[in-house]
Amino acid sequence: MDKYIGEAAVSDIINSLAQGTRPQTISGLYQGEMILPQPGRFVLELRVDVDPRNIVSPVMNRVSGDLYQVTRTNLPGQPSQTARTYIESWIIDQPALSDAADHVDITGDVRFWIGTHPATTAALSISWPGSPPAVSAKVTFTETGGSTREYNCRRSSDSFRKVNFEIDVCASVNRPPLLPTYDTTWHDDRPADLPHRVLTIESSYQEAGVHVTIDPDHSVVDDHAPQFDSWTPALLHDAMETYFSQYGGTWPNWQCGG
């Protein structure tokens, strides 16, 4: 029987996923192309957040996605080129689910971030054939009047997004350890049931659903000049443009520097 996802429903999923060849979690990032009505014309990035990805990850009980249009260019004597253009985003605020032996069905009303759209519902069938299971999702959007769009997506990560960091360091503090860690037992004032673990930048983001990659190379900022005794926004901006190796001019790559 369909039901809105709550604490009991999440518990049911966890218990059922622990059996047989089922995956430990179905939450994460799925990606795939449209199969109807215009096969390959659009790509969907699907984010499913209905069960814990690890022992401390929050569960938002939401399903959301980003839609991209795909353009393929074929020129004589050159490899085919593919480009993606962002179109829009949407979310299911109150997903309902039903659990079967080899799949979970999720349905709900779609809320689009911007623009005017006909009333739309989405139906997801997330299955796990094989051992170890390869998790996939079939997604069907149905508009008022019966018009439908279908996508086939494969689960690509248990994180919802990814980001690359470049962390540069001032010469005055250029000594190990460059990156911080934090033991969750260091502070006496903490929740009694807080799991003990040592947090890094990567693991902290991972718990929130973001896969972080840190560039192993660090630029060293010469901060011995007197003006660096007190950093200003202008000095920080200049240092990032000067030392951030991913900066390419007017249009830098979407990387994070700090």
VMD Tcl script that draws the C-alpha trace (Angstrom):
set ca {
  {0.00 0.00 0.00}
  {1.33 3.44 -0.92}
  {2.33 5.67 1.97}
  {4.06 8.95 2.56}
  {7.65 8.56 3.59}
  {8.10 9.07 7.33}
  {10.21 7.51 10.06}
  {8.31 4.21 9.86}
  {8.53 4.06 6.08}
  {12.27 4.78 6.14}
  {12.70 2.01 8.71}
  {10.79 -0.36 6.42}
  {13.11 0.48 3.52}
  {16.24 -0.02 5.62}
  {15.03 -3.41 6.85}
  {14.03 -4.59 3.39}
  {17.18 -3.34 1.69}
  {19.28 -5.34 4.18}
  {17.87 -8.59 2.83}
  {19.18 -10.68 -0.08}
  {20.90 -8.86 -2.93}
  {19.22 -5.53 -2.31}
  {21.43 -2.42 -2.18}
  {22.20 -0.86 1.19}
  {20.52 2.37 0.07}
  {18.60 3.62 -2.94}
  {19.28 7.28 -2.21}
  {21.79 9.05 -4.41}
  {22.33 10.47 -7.87}
  {20.87 8.86 -10.99}
  {21.53 9.98 -14.57}
  {19.97 8.98 -17.84}
  {18.49 9.98 -21.19}
  {14.92 10.47 -22.32}
  {13.47 7.38 -24.02}
  {10.06 8.85 -24.91}
  {8.89 10.86 -26.79}
  {12.28 12.16 -28.07}
  {14.92 9.50 -27.35}
  {18.31 10.98 -26.41}
  {17.15 14.59 -26.77}
  {17.18 15.33 -23.04}
  {19.14 14.12 -20.00}
  {17.83 13.90 -16.45}
  {19.94 14.18 -13.30}
  {17.75 12.57 -10.63}
  {18.36 12.92 -6.89}
  {16.59 10.49 -4.58}
  {16.79 11.15 -0.82}
  {14.45 8.70 0.96}
  {16.74 6.53 3.12}
  {20.06 6.99 5.00}
  {23.21 6.80 2.89}
  {25.28 6.14 6.04}
  {24.78 6.08 9.81}
  {24.78 9.88 10.20}
  {23.43 11.21 6.91}
  {20.18 13.20 7.20}
  {17.15 12.05 5.20}
  {15.20 14.91 3.61}
  {12.42 12.70 2.18}
  {12.56 14.46 -1.17}
  {13.03 13.59 -4.83}
  {14.37 16.23 -7.21}
  {16.00 16.59 -10.58}
  {17.69 18.81 -13.15}
  {16.83 18.61 -16.84}
  {19.32 19.25 -19.66}
  {18.91 19.42 -23.42}
  {21.46 17.44 -25.41}
  {22.97 18.76 -28.64}
  {25.14 16.52 -30.79}
  {27.34 17.94 -33.54}
  {28.87 15.78 -36.28}
  {31.52 17.30 -38.55}
  {33.33 15.40 -41.34}
  {36.60 13.92 -40.16}
  {36.08 14.95 -36.53}
  {34.81 13.11 -33.47}
  {31.18 13.71 -32.58}
  {30.74 16.48 -30.01}
  {28.02 16.52 -27.36}
  {26.90 19.54 -25.36}
  {24.38 19.85 -22.53}
  {22.26 22.95 -21.84}
  {20.48 23.37 -18.52}
  {16.69 23.68 -18.91}
  {14.98 23.55 -15.50}
  {14.72 21.93 -12.06}
  {11.88 20.32 -10.13}
  {11.13 18.68 -6.78}
  {8.66 16.24 -5.21}
  {7.96 17.56 -1.71}
  {5.88 14.64 -0.44}
  {6.93 11.44 -2.21}
  {4.88 8.31 -1.56}
  {6.33 4.81 -1.91}
  {5.47 1.16 -2.13}
  {8.04 -1.58 -1.60}
  {8.24 -4.81 -3.63}
  {10.69 -7.71 -3.73}
  {12.97 -6.27 -6.40}
  {12.04 -2.61 -6.63}
  {10.62 0.46 -4.90}
  {7.92 2.62 -6.51}
  {7.91 6.34 -5.68}
  {5.20 8.75 -6.82}
  {4.33 12.37 -6.16}
  {3.31 15.77 -7.47}
  {6.04 17.72 -9.26}
  {6.79 21.31 -8.30}
  {8.90 23.23 -10.81}
  {11.25 25.96 -9.60}
  {10.38 28.52 -12.27}
  {8.01 29.01 -15.17}
  {4.44 27.94 -15.84}
  {3.78 24.22 -16.29}
  {0.68 22.05 -16.47}
  {0.00 20.01 -13.34}
  {2.51 17.15 -13.45}
  {3.01 13.93 -11.51}
  {6.10 11.69 -11.50}
  {6.33 7.94 -11.06}
  {9.70 6.29 -10.31}
  {10.40 2.60 -10.36}
  {13.79 1.93 -8.76}
  {15.01 -1.64 -9.27}
  {18.16 -3.63 -8.46}
  {18.72 -6.62 -10.75}
  {21.81 -8.80 -10.33}
  {24.25 -9.44 -7.50}
  {25.80 -7.13 -6.47}
  {22.76 -5.07 -7.46}
  {23.02 -2.53 -10.26}
  {20.43 0.06 -9.27}
  {18.41 1.83 -11.97}
  {15.36 4.08 -12.11}
  {12.66 4.47 -14.71}
  {11.03 7.88 -14.41}
  {7.70 8.81 -16.02}
  {6.28 12.34 -15.97}
  {2.56 12.69 -16.70}
  {0.94 16.06 -17.39}
  {-2.70 17.01 -17.14}
  {-4.26 15.72 -20.35}
  {-2.15 12.56 -20.44}
  {1.06 13.72 -22.13}
  {4.03 11.68 -20.82}
  {7.83 11.78 -20.83}
  {10.01 8.83 -19.84}
  {13.65 8.51 -18.79}
  {15.92 5.57 -18.00}
  {18.50 6.46 -15.34}
  {21.35 4.54 -13.74}
  {22.52 5.18 -10.21}
  {25.93 6.80 -10.48}
  {26.74 7.88 -6.90}
  {25.48 7.84 -3.33}
  {26.25 11.57 -3.27}
  {23.85 14.08 -4.75}
  {26.44 16.51 -6.08}
  {30.20 16.82 -6.48}
  {32.67 19.66 -6.17}
  {36.41 20.10 -6.64}
  {38.37 22.18 -4.13}
  {41.72 23.88 -4.53}
  {43.00 24.90 -1.11}
  {45.94 27.28 -1.21}
  {47.97 28.30 1.83}
  {49.73 31.42 3.07}
  {53.50 31.14 3.44}
  {53.28 32.20 7.11}
  {51.32 29.03 7.97}
  {52.70 26.67 5.34}
  {53.37 23.71 7.59}
  {51.66 20.37 8.27}
  {48.88 19.70 8.75}
  {47.49 21.93 6.02}
  {43.96 20.53 6.17}
  {41.94 20.34 9.38}
  {40.43 17.30 11.07}
  {38.01 17.16 13.99}
  {37.32 14.34 16.41}
  {33.67 14.43 17.45}
  {34.62 13.55 21.05}
  {36.95 16.51 21.54}
  {34.26 18.80 22.96}
  {32.56 17.74 26.18}
  {29.35 19.59 25.31}
  {27.94 17.27 22.64}
  {24.86 15.06 22.10}
  {25.08 11.84 24.10}
  {24.31 9.73 21.05}
  {26.76 11.48 18.71}
  {28.71 8.77 16.80}
  {32.46 8.91 17.33}
  {34.34 9.70 14.14}
  {37.17 11.91 12.89}
  {35.83 14.44 10.41}
  {37.79 15.70 7.44}
  {36.68 18.26 4.86}
  {35.80 15.42 2.49}
  {33.89 13.33 5.05}
  {31.96 16.34 6.37}
  {30.68 17.14 2.91}
  {30.06 13.46 2.20}
  {27.71 13.23 5.16}
  {25.72 16.11 3.63}
  {25.59 14.36 0.24}
  {28.39 16.18 -1.59}
  {31.41 14.30 -2.98}
  {34.48 16.51 -2.56}
  {37.78 16.11 -4.41}
  {40.68 18.25 -3.15}
  {43.51 19.12 -5.52}
  {46.68 17.66 -3.95}
  {48.72 20.65 -5.17}
  {48.60 23.83 -3.07}
  {49.72 27.24 -4.28}
  {51.67 29.16 -1.62}
  {50.59 32.78 -1.12}
  {53.43 35.13 -0.14}
  {51.81 37.04 2.73}
  {54.94 38.63 4.23}
  {54.19 42.13 2.87}
  {52.76 44.58 5.45}
  {49.39 44.89 3.68}
  {48.67 41.26 4.53}
  {48.64 42.00 8.26}
  {44.92 42.63 7.81}
  {43.13 40.93 4.93}
  {40.55 42.93 3.00}
  {38.01 41.59 0.47}
  {40.06 43.22 -2.30}
  {43.27 41.49 -1.16}
  {41.50 38.15 -0.90}
  {39.98 38.53 -4.36}
  {43.37 39.47 -5.83}
  {45.09 36.52 -4.13}
  {42.51 34.10 -5.48}
  {42.93 35.39 -9.02}
  {46.72 35.33 -8.70}
  {47.19 31.93 -7.05}
  {44.08 29.94 -7.94}
  {45.42 27.61 -10.64}
  {41.96 26.88 -12.06}
  {41.28 30.55 -12.73}
  {41.18 31.10 -16.48}
  {40.35 34.79 -16.83}
  {36.87 36.21 -17.29}
  {35.19 32.79 -17.28}
  {36.95 30.47 -14.78}
  {36.09 26.80 -14.48}
  {33.47 26.04 -11.86}
  {35.94 25.15 -9.15}
  {36.14 26.32 -5.55}
  {39.27 28.05 -4.30}
  {39.98 29.11 -0.74}
}
mol new
graphics top color blue
foreach p $ca { graphics top sphere $p radius 0.5 }
foreach p [lrange $ca 0 end-1] q [lrange $ca 1 end] { graphics top cylinder $p $q radius 0.2 }
display resetview
